[in-house]
Amino acid sequence: MKVQVYVTLKPGVLDPQGKAIHHALEGLGFGGVSDVRAGRFIELEVADDVSDTDLDAMCAKLLANTVIENYRIERA
């Protein structure tokens, strides 16, 4: 089974990568973008019997830095 994990910075955490993307978009002439927040997308192939609790533990212990990041898990 495929599991998708979206990791994003918490609100209020500075995002230098997002700022760089925003600046580059403006430099390329793309207007109308007011803010950019960059994150990560992780796709896992797991056994069908892997529990939501185990997936949550994987994210909390390794895939996301829970001090500054939020994560969302979706089973595909």
N, C-alpha and C positions, 0 to 999 in steps of 0.2 A: 504494500500500500504506500502511496506517495503522501508525504506530509510536507506542507509548506509553512515556513516560519518567516515572518516579517519582523525585522528588528529596526526600530526607529529611536531617535534621540527623544528624551523626555522634553516636554515644553520648558523653555527657559534655559536649556543647555545650549551653549554656543555651538554652531555648526560651521567650522571653517571650510569644509568641503562643499557644503551647500552655498556658502558665500562665493567660493571660487567658481562654481558652476553658474551662479547668477551673474557674476561679472563677465564670464565668458559668453553667456547668451547675449548680454547687452552689447558686448564687443562685436558679436557677429550680426548685430542689427535686429535681434528679436526683442521687440518691445512688449509691454503688457504683463511681464512676469514680475510680480511684486515680492516674492520670496521663494527660496528653494531650501528644502530639507532633504538631505541625503540619508539613505539607510541601506540595509542589506536584505537580500532575499536568499533564503537557504532552503534547498529541497532535499528531503530525506526519503530514502526508501526503507521502510520498516516492515516488520512482520505484522500481520493483522491483529495479533494478540498484544501488541505493545499498548499499554494503557495511557490514558490522558495524563495520569499522575507521573508516569515515567517521562513522557514528552515534556511536561512542564519542568521536571527536574533537569532534563538535558538542557533546556533553555536557560534555566536559572543558574546552573552550575558551569555551563561552558559557552553556549551560543550567544548569550547576551550579558552585558555588564549591567546588572539590574540597578546599580547606583545611578547610572546616567541614561539607561536605555529601557524602553518598553518592548515587549514582543507580543506577537499574535500568532497563534497556531491554527492552521486549517488542514483538515484531512481532505485529500482530493478524492 
